Amino acid sequence: MNIRTITAQIDQYKTSSLTQANKAKPSPPEGQAESAADTISLSNKGKLLQTAQETANASPGIREDKVEILKDQVASGTYTTDAGNIARNMLQEELDIMG
């Protein structure tokens, strides 16, 4: 048996298989082009996370001047907190986020 004959038979089999697979694939409705690109859609949660990420990336970051003032207050023992005020602010931020 000749190697060229075997190779030709393999090529013919591949072509036949591809032709059959293409025939089995449904064609798009008349007037619509077939799209080769995949599509993706985000859920509402995904969109919210994307917005949060974009907002975080756009934020100015660490406010060095405030950090230095707080470090000095902690070091000197003059730093005080108002737990009630902190709790109110935390709740208000949550309410603002939830709308």
Jmol script that loads the backbone (N, CA, C; Angstrom):
load data "model"
ATOM      1  N   MET A   1       0.839  -1.175   0.000  1.00  0.00           N
ATOM      2  CA  MET A   1       0.000   0.000   0.000  1.00  0.00           C
ATOM      3  C   MET A   1       0.886   1.241   0.000  1.00  0.00           C
ATOM      4  N   ASN A   2       0.485   2.239  -0.732  1.00  0.00           N
ATOM      5  CA  ASN A   2       1.250   3.458  -0.912  1.00  0.00           C
ATOM      6  C   ASN A   2       0.847   4.493   0.149  1.00  0.00           C
ATOM      7  N   ILE A   3       1.822   5.196   0.734  1.00  0.00           N
ATOM      8  CA  ILE A   3       1.557   6.213   1.754  1.00  0.00           C
ATOM      9  C   ILE A   3       0.719   7.349   1.182  1.00  0.00           C
ATOM     10  N   ARG A   4       0.969   7.704  -0.056  1.00  0.00           N
ATOM     11  CA  ARG A   4       0.196   8.791  -0.675  1.00  0.00           C
ATOM     12  C   ARG A   4      -1.286   8.433  -0.743  1.00  0.00           C
ATOM     13  N   THR A   5      -1.575   7.185  -0.984  1.00  0.00           N
ATOM     14  CA  THR A   5      -2.965   6.738  -1.057  1.00  0.00           C
ATOM     15  C   THR A   5      -3.635   6.882   0.309  1.00  0.00           C
ATOM     16  N   ILE A   6      -2.928   6.501   1.362  1.00  0.00           N
ATOM     17  CA  ILE A   6      -3.469   6.615   2.720  1.00  0.00           C
ATOM     18  C   ILE A   6      -3.691   8.084   3.078  1.00  0.00           C
ATOM     19  N   THR A   7      -2.719   8.926   2.764  1.00  0.00           N
ATOM     20  CA  THR A   7      -2.838  10.356   3.047  1.00  0.00           C
ATOM     21  C   THR A   7      -4.020  10.957   2.302  1.00  0.00           C
ATOM     22  N   ALA A   8      -4.198  10.564   1.055  1.00  0.00           N
ATOM     23  CA  ALA A   8      -5.322  11.070   0.263  1.00  0.00           C
ATOM     24  C   ALA A   8      -6.645  10.631   0.876  1.00  0.00           C
ATOM     25  N   GLN A   9      -6.709   9.399   1.375  1.00  0.00           N
ATOM     26  CA  GLN A   9      -7.937   8.907   1.997  1.00  0.00           C
ATOM     27  C   GLN A   9      -8.234   9.668   3.297  1.00  0.00           C
ATOM     28  N   ILE A  10      -7.196   9.950   4.065  1.00  0.00           N
ATOM     29  CA  ILE A  10      -7.371  10.709   5.311  1.00  0.00           C
ATOM     30  C   ILE A  10      -7.879  12.110   4.999  1.00  0.00           C
ATOM     31  N   ASP A  11      -7.285  12.758   4.000  1.00  0.00           N
ATOM     32  CA  ASP A  11      -7.731  14.098   3.607  1.00  0.00           C
ATOM     33  C   ASP A  11      -9.182  14.082   3.149  1.00  0.00           C
ATOM     34  N   GLN A  12      -9.539  13.064   2.386  1.00  0.00           N
ATOM     35  CA  GLN A  12     -10.916  12.948   1.904  1.00  0.00           C
ATOM     36  C   GLN A  12     -11.867  12.758   3.090  1.00  0.00           C
ATOM     37  N   TYR A  13     -11.471  11.970   4.079  1.00  0.00           N
ATOM     38  CA  TYR A  13     -12.298  11.741   5.264  1.00  0.00           C
ATOM     39  C   TYR A  13     -12.488  13.047   6.037  1.00  0.00           C
ATOM     40  N   LYS A  14     -11.408  13.815   6.225  1.00  0.00           N
ATOM     41  CA  LYS A  14     -11.498  15.094   6.936  1.00  0.00           C
ATOM     42  C   LYS A  14     -12.450  16.045   6.224  1.00  0.00           C
ATOM     43  N   THR A  15     -12.317  16.142   4.918  1.00  0.00           N
ATOM     44  CA  THR A  15     -13.180  17.024   4.131  1.00  0.00           C
ATOM     45  C   THR A  15     -14.631  16.593   4.239  1.00  0.00           C
ATOM     46  N   SER A  16     -14.863  15.304   4.168  1.00  0.00           N
ATOM     47  CA  SER A  16     -16.222  14.771   4.272  1.00  0.00           C
ATOM     48  C   SER A  16     -16.811  15.058   5.652  1.00  0.00           C
ATOM     49  N   SER A  17     -16.016  14.886   6.695  1.00  0.00           N
ATOM     50  CA  SER A  17     -16.486  15.142   8.062  1.00  0.00           C
ATOM     51  C   SER A  17     -16.831  16.609   8.257  1.00  0.00           C
ATOM     52  N   LEU A  18     -15.985  17.508   7.762  1.00  0.00           N
ATOM     53  CA  LEU A  18     -16.243  18.941   7.885  1.00  0.00           C
ATOM     54  C   LEU A  18     -17.497  19.343   7.124  1.00  0.00           C
ATOM     55  N   THR A  19     -17.680  18.771   5.945  1.00  0.00           N
ATOM     56  CA  THR A  19     -18.863  19.086   5.138  1.00  0.00           C
ATOM     57  C   THR A  19     -20.128  18.652   5.863  1.00  0.00           C
ATOM     58  N   GLN A  20     -20.110  17.467   6.448  1.00  0.00           N
ATOM     59  CA  GLN A  20     -21.274  16.975   7.180  1.00  0.00           C
ATOM     60  C   GLN A  20     -21.540  17.825   8.421  1.00  0.00           C
ATOM     61  N   ALA A  21     -20.500  18.241   9.120  1.00  0.00           N
ATOM     62  CA  ALA A  21     -20.667  19.078  10.312  1.00  0.00           C
ATOM     63  C   ALA A  21     -21.254  20.430   9.939  1.00  0.00           C
ATOM     64  N   ASN A  22     -20.810  20.998   8.833  1.00  0.00           N
ATOM     65  CA  ASN A  22     -21.335  22.292   8.387  1.00  0.00           C
ATOM     66  C   ASN A  22     -22.794  22.191   7.957  1.00  0.00           C
ATOM     67  N   LYS A  23     -23.176  21.060   7.367  1.00  0.00           N
ATOM     68  CA  LYS A  23     -24.571  20.876   6.960  1.00  0.00           C
ATOM     69  C   LYS A  23     -25.473  20.758   8.183  1.00  0.00           C
ATOM     70  N   ALA A  24     -24.973  20.157   9.256  1.00  0.00           N
ATOM     71  CA  ALA A  24     -25.770  19.952  10.465  1.00  0.00           C
ATOM     72  C   ALA A  24     -25.958  21.244  11.252  1.00  0.00           C
ATOM     73  N   LYS A  25     -25.070  22.205  11.062  1.00  0.00           N
ATOM     74  CA  LYS A  25     -25.153  23.469  11.788  1.00  0.00           C
ATOM     75  C   LYS A  25     -26.285  24.305  11.213  1.00  0.00           C
ATOM     76  N   PRO A  26     -27.198  24.808  12.087  1.00  0.00           N
ATOM     77  CA  PRO A  26     -28.308  25.613  11.568  1.00  0.00           C
ATOM     78  C   PRO A  26     -27.809  26.926  10.988  1.00  0.00           C
ATOM     79  N   SER A  27     -28.436  27.340   9.906  1.00  0.00           N
ATOM     80  CA  SER A  27     -28.037  28.598   9.276  1.00  0.00           C
ATOM     81  C   SER A  27     -28.834  29.738   9.896  1.00  0.00           C
ATOM     82  N   PRO A  28     -28.269  30.959   9.893  1.00  0.00           N
ATOM     83  CA  PRO A  28     -28.977  32.103  10.471  1.00  0.00           C
ATOM     84  C   PRO A  28     -30.204  32.451   9.638  1.00  0.00           C
ATOM     85  N   PRO A  29     -31.198  33.095  10.260  1.00  0.00           N
ATOM     86  CA  PRO A  29     -32.393  33.495   9.508  1.00  0.00           C
ATOM     87  C   PRO A  29     -32.034  34.394   8.331  1.00  0.00           C
ATOM     88  N   GLU A  30     -32.911  34.399   7.341  1.00  0.00           N
ATOM     89  CA  GLU A  30     -32.689  35.181   6.121  1.00  0.00           C
ATOM     90  C   GLU A  30     -32.474  36.647   6.469  1.00  0.00           C
ATOM     91  N   GLY A  31     -31.473  37.248   5.889  1.00  0.00           N
ATOM     92  CA  GLY A  31     -31.198  38.672   6.094  1.00  0.00           C
ATOM     93  C   GLY A  31     -30.258  38.948   7.256  1.00  0.00           C
ATOM     94  N   GLN A  32     -29.910  37.932   8.036  1.00  0.00           N
ATOM     95  CA  GLN A  32     -28.991  38.134   9.150  1.00  0.00           C
ATOM     96  C   GLN A  32     -27.660  37.478   8.822  1.00  0.00           C
ATOM     97  N   ALA A  33     -26.594  38.206   9.092  1.00  0.00           N
ATOM     98  CA  ALA A  33     -25.265  37.659   8.849  1.00  0.00           C
ATOM     99  C   ALA A  33     -24.892  36.743  10.004  1.00  0.00           C
ATOM    100  N   GLU A  34     -24.094  35.751   9.702  1.00  0.00           N
ATOM    101  CA  GLU A  34     -23.628  34.844  10.734  1.00  0.00           C
ATOM    102  C   GLU A  34     -22.517  35.527  11.517  1.00  0.00           C
ATOM    103  N   SER A  35     -22.619  35.519  12.829  1.00  0.00           N
ATOM    104  CA  SER A  35     -21.639  36.180  13.685  1.00  0.00           C
ATOM    105  C   SER A  35     -20.640  35.158  14.196  1.00  0.00           C
ATOM    106  N   ALA A  36     -19.375  35.461  14.019  1.00  0.00           N
ATOM    107  CA  ALA A  36     -18.335  34.560  14.490  1.00  0.00           C
ATOM    108  C   ALA A  36     -17.885  34.924  15.897  1.00  0.00           C
ATOM    109  N   ALA A  37     -18.289  36.082  16.405  1.00  0.00           N
ATOM    110  CA  ALA A  37     -17.842  36.541  17.713  1.00  0.00           C
ATOM    111  C   ALA A  37     -18.790  36.056  18.805  1.00  0.00           C
ATOM    112  N   ASP A  38     -18.230  35.718  19.944  1.00  0.00           N
ATOM    113  CA  ASP A  38     -19.039  35.369  21.101  1.00  0.00           C
ATOM    114  C   ASP A  38     -19.513  36.649  21.768  1.00  0.00           C
ATOM    115  N   THR A  39     -20.614  36.556  22.467  1.00  0.00           N
ATOM    116  CA  THR A  39     -21.115  37.722  23.188  1.00  0.00           C
ATOM    117  C   THR A  39     -21.184  37.399  24.667  1.00  0.00           C
ATOM    118  N   ILE A  40     -21.157  38.433  25.476  1.00  0.00           N
ATOM    119  CA  ILE A  40     -21.227  38.280  26.920  1.00  0.00           C
ATOM    120  C   ILE A  40     -22.113  39.383  27.470  1.00  0.00           C
ATOM    121  N   SER A  41     -22.883  39.053  28.476  1.00  0.00           N
ATOM    122  CA  SER A  41     -23.693  40.073  29.126  1.00  0.00           C
ATOM    123  C   SER A  41     -23.493  39.946  30.630  1.00  0.00           C
ATOM    124  N   LEU A  42     -23.457  41.079  31.294  1.00  0.00           N
ATOM    125  CA  LEU A  42     -23.231  41.102  32.730  1.00  0.00           C
ATOM    126  C   LEU A  42     -24.559  41.169  33.468  1.00  0.00           C
ATOM    127  N   SER A  43     -24.624  40.494  34.599  1.00  0.00           N
ATOM    128  CA  SER A  43     -25.800  40.597  35.447  1.00  0.00           C
ATOM    129  C   SER A  43     -25.766  41.957  36.143  1.00  0.00           C
ATOM    130  N   ASN A  44     -26.850  42.289  36.813  1.00  0.00           N
ATOM    131  CA  ASN A  44     -26.880  43.555  37.556  1.00  0.00           C
ATOM    132  C   ASN A  44     -25.788  43.592  38.611  1.00  0.00           C
ATOM    133  N   LYS A  45     -25.554  42.454  39.273  1.00  0.00           N
ATOM    134  CA  LYS A  45     -24.498  42.388  40.285  1.00  0.00           C
ATOM    135  C   LYS A  45     -23.133  42.610  39.636  1.00  0.00           C
ATOM    136  N   GLY A  46     -22.932  42.018  38.481  1.00  0.00           N
ATOM    137  CA  GLY A  46     -21.669  42.201  37.763  1.00  0.00           C
ATOM    138  C   GLY A  46     -21.458  43.645  37.358  1.00  0.00           C
ATOM    139  N   LYS A  47     -22.532  44.296  36.900  1.00  0.00           N
ATOM    140  CA  LYS A  47     -22.438  45.712  36.526  1.00  0.00           C
ATOM    141  C   LYS A  47     -22.123  46.571  37.740  1.00  0.00           C
ATOM    142  N   LEU A  48     -22.744  46.245  38.892  1.00  0.00           N
ATOM    143  CA  LEU A  48     -22.479  46.992  40.124  1.00  0.00           C
ATOM    144  C   LEU A  48     -21.027  46.824  40.552  1.00  0.00           C
ATOM    145  N   LEU A  49     -20.517  45.601  40.460  1.00  0.00           N
ATOM    146  CA  LEU A  49     -19.113  45.355  40.808  1.00  0.00           C
ATOM    147  C   LEU A  49     -18.168  46.084  39.859  1.00  0.00           C
ATOM    148  N   GLN A  50     -18.522  46.122  38.592  1.00  0.00           N
ATOM    149  CA  GLN A  50     -17.697  46.833  37.617  1.00  0.00           C
ATOM    150  C   GLN A  50     -17.677  48.326  37.934  1.00  0.00           C
ATOM    151  N   THR A  51     -18.834  48.890  38.271  1.00  0.00           N
ATOM    152  CA  THR A  51     -18.910  50.306  38.626  1.00  0.00           C
ATOM    153  C   THR A  51     -18.095  50.586  39.881  1.00  0.00           C
ATOM    154  N   ALA A  52     -18.188  49.694  40.867  1.00  0.00           N
ATOM    155  CA  ALA A  52     -17.419  49.867  42.103  1.00  0.00           C
ATOM    156  C   ALA A  52     -15.922  49.835  41.819  1.00  0.00           C
ATOM    157  N   GLN A  53     -15.507  48.916  40.956  1.00  0.00           N
ATOM    158  CA  GLN A  53     -14.084  48.821  40.603  1.00  0.00           C
ATOM    159  C   GLN A  53     -13.610  50.084  39.892  1.00  0.00           C
ATOM    160  N   GLU A  54     -14.412  50.591  38.968  1.00  0.00           N
ATOM    161  CA  GLU A  54     -14.043  51.812  38.244  1.00  0.00           C
ATOM    162  C   GLU A  54     -13.961  53.002  39.193  1.00  0.00           C
ATOM    163  N   THR A  55     -14.891  53.085  40.143  1.00  0.00           N
ATOM    164  CA  THR A  55     -14.887  54.175  41.117  1.00  0.00           C
ATOM    165  C   THR A  55     -13.657  54.085  42.011  1.00  0.00           C
ATOM    166  N   ALA A  56     -13.330  52.873  42.457  1.00  0.00           N
ATOM    167  CA  ALA A  56     -12.152  52.688  43.303  1.00  0.00           C
ATOM    168  C   ALA A  56     -10.879  53.056  42.550  1.00  0.00           C
ATOM    169  N   ASN A  57     -10.804  52.684  41.288  1.00  0.00           N
ATOM    170  CA  ASN A  57      -9.622  53.014  40.487  1.00  0.00           C
ATOM    171  C   ASN A  57      -9.491  54.513  40.263  1.00  0.00           C
ATOM    172  N   ALA A  58     -10.616  55.218  40.214  1.00  0.00           N
ATOM    173  CA  ALA A  58     -10.591  56.657  39.961  1.00  0.00           C
ATOM    174  C   ALA A  58     -10.392  57.475  41.238  1.00  0.00           C
ATOM    175  N   SER A  59     -10.480  56.828  42.409  1.00  0.00           N
ATOM    176  CA  SER A  59     -10.348  57.574  43.665  1.00  0.00           C
ATOM    177  C   SER A  59      -8.907  58.046  43.854  1.00  0.00           C
ATOM    178  N   PRO A  60      -8.742  59.133  44.596  1.00  0.00           N
ATOM    179  CA  PRO A  60      -7.407  59.706  44.750  1.00  0.00           C
ATOM    180  C   PRO A  60      -6.456  58.847  45.575  1.00  0.00           C
ATOM    181  N   GLY A  61      -6.966  57.872  46.317  1.00  0.00           N
ATOM    182  CA  GLY A  61      -6.089  57.008  47.092  1.00  0.00           C
ATOM    183  C   GLY A  61      -5.906  57.514  48.510  1.00  0.00           C
ATOM    184  N   ILE A  62      -4.734  57.308  49.061  1.00  0.00           N
ATOM    185  CA  ILE A  62      -4.445  57.669  50.450  1.00  0.00           C
ATOM    186  C   ILE A  62      -4.210  59.167  50.560  1.00  0.00           C
ATOM    187  N   ARG A  63      -4.855  59.751  51.544  1.00  0.00           N
ATOM    188  CA  ARG A  63      -4.672  61.185  51.796  1.00  0.00           C
ATOM    189  C   ARG A  63      -3.554  61.337  52.831  1.00  0.00           C
ATOM    190  N   GLU A  64      -2.360  61.537  52.331  1.00  0.00           N
ATOM    191  CA  GLU A  64      -1.157  61.567  53.165  1.00  0.00           C
ATOM    192  C   GLU A  64      -1.241  62.608  54.277  1.00  0.00           C
ATOM    193  N   ASP A  65      -1.828  63.781  53.991  1.00  0.00           N
ATOM    194  CA  ASP A  65      -1.910  64.830  55.006  1.00  0.00           C
ATOM    195  C   ASP A  65      -2.744  64.378  56.205  1.00  0.00           C
ATOM    196  N   LYS A  66      -3.866  63.719  55.956  1.00  0.00           N
ATOM    197  CA  LYS A  66      -4.717  63.225  57.048  1.00  0.00           C
ATOM    198  C   LYS A  66      -4.009  62.117  57.821  1.00  0.00           C
ATOM    199  N   VAL A  67      -3.321  61.239  57.114  1.00  0.00           N
ATOM    200  CA  VAL A  67      -2.615  60.141  57.767  1.00  0.00           C
ATOM    201  C   VAL A  67      -1.561  60.687  58.722  1.00  0.00           C
ATOM    202  N   GLU A  68      -0.826  61.684  58.301  1.00  0.00           N
ATOM    203  CA  GLU A  68       0.209  62.277  59.154  1.00  0.00           C
ATOM    204  C   GLU A  68      -0.390  62.916  60.402  1.00  0.00           C
ATOM    205  N   ILE A  69      -1.502  63.631  60.243  1.00  0.00           N
ATOM    206  CA  ILE A  69      -2.163  64.264  61.389  1.00  0.00           C
ATOM    207  C   ILE A  69      -2.615  63.197  62.383  1.00  0.00           C
ATOM    208  N   LEU A  70      -3.233  62.128  61.882  1.00  0.00           N
ATOM    209  CA  LEU A  70      -3.698  61.058  62.758  1.00  0.00           C
ATOM    210  C   LEU A  70      -2.538  60.336  63.436  1.00  0.00           C
ATOM    211  N   LYS A  71      -1.450  60.115  62.726  1.00  0.00           N
ATOM    212  CA  LYS A  71      -0.274  59.488  63.329  1.00  0.00           C
ATOM    213  C   LYS A  71       0.243  60.328  64.488  1.00  0.00           C
ATOM    214  N   ASP A  72       0.315  61.629  64.275  1.00  0.00           N
ATOM    215  CA  ASP A  72       0.793  62.531  65.327  1.00  0.00           C
ATOM    216  C   ASP A  72      -0.135  62.496  66.539  1.00  0.00           C
ATOM    217  N   GLN A  73      -1.462  62.495  66.294  1.00  0.00           N
ATOM    218  CA  GLN A  73      -2.419  62.459  67.399  1.00  0.00           C
ATOM    219  C   GLN A  73      -2.316  61.149  68.182  1.00  0.00           C
ATOM    220  N   VAL A  74      -2.180  60.022  67.476  1.00  0.00           N
ATOM    221  CA  VAL A  74      -2.049  58.732  68.153  1.00  0.00           C
ATOM    222  C   VAL A  74      -0.757  58.695  68.955  1.00  0.00           C
ATOM    223  N   ALA A  75       0.330  59.172  68.375  1.00  0.00           N
ATOM    224  CA  ALA A  75       1.626  59.158  69.052  1.00  0.00           C
ATOM    225  C   ALA A  75       1.614  60.023  70.307  1.00  0.00           C
ATOM    226  N   SER A  76       0.917  61.152  70.252  1.00  0.00           N
ATOM    227  CA  SER A  76       0.891  62.061  71.406  1.00  0.00           C
ATOM    228  C   SER A  76      -0.210  61.709  72.405  1.00  0.00           C
ATOM    229  N   GLY A  77      -1.092  60.760  72.048  1.00  0.00           N
ATOM    230  CA  GLY A  77      -2.163  60.350  72.954  1.00  0.00           C
ATOM    231  C   GLY A  77      -3.369  61.270  72.931  1.00  0.00           C
ATOM    232  N   THR A  78      -3.461  62.139  71.941  1.00  0.00           N
ATOM    233  CA  THR A  78      -4.579  63.082  71.865  1.00  0.00           C
ATOM    234  C   THR A  78      -5.676  62.636  70.901  1.00  0.00           C
ATOM    235  N   TYR A  79      -5.518  61.478  70.288  1.00  0.00           N
ATOM    236  CA  TYR A  79      -6.520  61.005  69.329  1.00  0.00           C
ATOM    237  C   TYR A  79      -7.722  60.463  70.089  1.00  0.00           C
ATOM    238  N   THR A  80      -8.905  60.975  69.785  1.00  0.00           N
ATOM    239  CA  THR A  80     -10.144  60.498  70.404  1.00  0.00           C
ATOM    240  C   THR A  80     -11.146  60.161  69.306  1.00  0.00           C
ATOM    241  N   THR A  81     -12.063  59.266  69.651  1.00  0.00           N
ATOM    242  CA  THR A  81     -13.095  58.880  68.691  1.00  0.00           C
ATOM    243  C   THR A  81     -14.469  59.017  69.322  1.00  0.00           C
ATOM    244  N   ASP A  82     -15.464  59.228  68.500  1.00  0.00           N
ATOM    245  CA  ASP A  82     -16.858  59.261  68.928  1.00  0.00           C
ATOM    246  C   ASP A  82     -17.535  58.068  68.263  1.00  0.00           C
ATOM    247  N   ALA A  83     -17.712  56.996  69.037  1.00  0.00           N
ATOM    248  CA  ALA A  83     -18.253  55.751  68.488  1.00  0.00           C
ATOM    249  C   ALA A  83     -19.637  55.960  67.881  1.00  0.00           C
ATOM    250  N   GLY A  84     -20.463  56.775  68.497  1.00  0.00           N
ATOM    251  CA  GLY A  84     -21.802  57.041  67.972  1.00  0.00           C
ATOM    252  C   GLY A  84     -21.744  57.721  66.616  1.00  0.00           C
ATOM    253  N   ASN A  85     -20.853  58.681  66.474  1.00  0.00           N
ATOM    254  CA  ASN A  85     -20.691  59.398  65.205  1.00  0.00           C
ATOM    255  C   ASN A  85     -20.183  58.454  64.111  1.00  0.00           C
ATOM    256  N   ILE A  86     -19.253  57.594  64.475  1.00  0.00           N
ATOM    257  CA  ILE A  86     -18.730  56.622  63.507  1.00  0.00           C
ATOM    258  C   ILE A  86     -19.850  55.692  63.048  1.00  0.00           C
ATOM    259  N   ALA A  87     -20.653  55.195  63.990  1.00  0.00           N
ATOM    260  CA  ALA A  87     -21.755  54.293  63.644  1.00  0.00           C
ATOM    261  C   ALA A  87     -22.768  54.994  62.741  1.00  0.00           C
ATOM    262  N   ARG A  88     -23.112  56.247  63.057  1.00  0.00           N
ATOM    263  CA  ARG A  88     -24.054  56.999  62.217  1.00  0.00           C
ATOM    264  C   ARG A  88     -23.513  57.152  60.793  1.00  0.00           C
ATOM    265  N   ASN A  89     -22.253  57.498  60.687  1.00  0.00           N
ATOM    266  CA  ASN A  89     -21.645  57.672  59.360  1.00  0.00           C
ATOM    267  C   ASN A  89     -21.613  56.364  58.575  1.00  0.00           C
ATOM    268  N   MET A  90     -21.317  55.261  59.264  1.00  0.00           N
ATOM    269  CA  MET A  90     -21.299  53.960  58.584  1.00  0.00           C
ATOM    270  C   MET A  90     -22.693  53.601  58.074  1.00  0.00           C
ATOM    271  N   LEU A  91     -23.708  53.813  58.908  1.00  0.00           N
ATOM    272  CA  LEU A  91     -25.079  53.526  58.483  1.00  0.00           C
ATOM    273  C   LEU A  91     -25.504  54.428  57.336  1.00  0.00           C
ATOM    274  N   GLN A  92     -25.126  55.694  57.403  1.00  0.00           N
ATOM    275  CA  GLN A  92     -25.495  56.624  56.339  1.00  0.00           C
ATOM    276  C   GLN A  92     -24.855  56.220  55.015  1.00  0.00           C
ATOM    277  N   GLU A  93     -23.609  55.782  55.067  1.00  0.00           N
ATOM    278  CA  GLU A  93     -22.943  55.325  53.846  1.00  0.00           C
ATOM    279  C   GLU A  93     -23.666  54.121  53.247  1.00  0.00           C
ATOM    280  N   GLU A  94     -24.090  53.187  54.097  1.00  0.00           N
ATOM    281  CA  GLU A  94     -24.829  52.020  53.607  1.00  0.00           C
ATOM    282  C   GLU A  94     -26.148  52.442  52.976  1.00  0.00           C
ATOM    283  N   LEU A  95     -26.853  53.371  53.620  1.00  0.00           N
ATOM    284  CA  LEU A  95     -28.117  53.858  53.067  1.00  0.00           C
ATOM    285  C   LEU A  95     -27.901  54.558  51.730  1.00  0.00           C
ATOM    286  N   ASP A  96     -26.820  55.318  51.634  1.00  0.00           N
ATOM    287  CA  ASP A  96     -26.509  56.001  50.374  1.00  0.00           C
ATOM    288  C   ASP A  96     -26.226  54.997  49.256  1.00  0.00           C
ATOM    289  N   ILE A  97     -25.538  53.925  49.602  1.00  0.00           N
ATOM    290  CA  ILE A  97     -25.203  52.906  48.605  1.00  0.00           C
ATOM    291  C   ILE A  97     -26.461  52.173  48.144  1.00  0.00           C
ATOM    292  N   MET A  98     -27.325  51.838  49.085  1.00  0.00           N
ATOM    293  CA  MET A  98     -28.543  51.089  48.764  1.00  0.00           C
ATOM    294  C   MET A  98     -29.583  51.932  48.043  1.00  0.00           C
ATOM    295  N   GLY A  99     -29.438  53.238  48.132  1.00  0.00           N
ATOM    296  CA  GLY A  99     -30.345  54.135  47.411  1.00  0.00           C
ATOM    297  C   GLY A  99     -31.558  54.398  48.179  1.00  0.00           C
TER     298      GLY A  99
END
end "model"
wireframe off; spacefill off
backbone 0.3
color backbone group
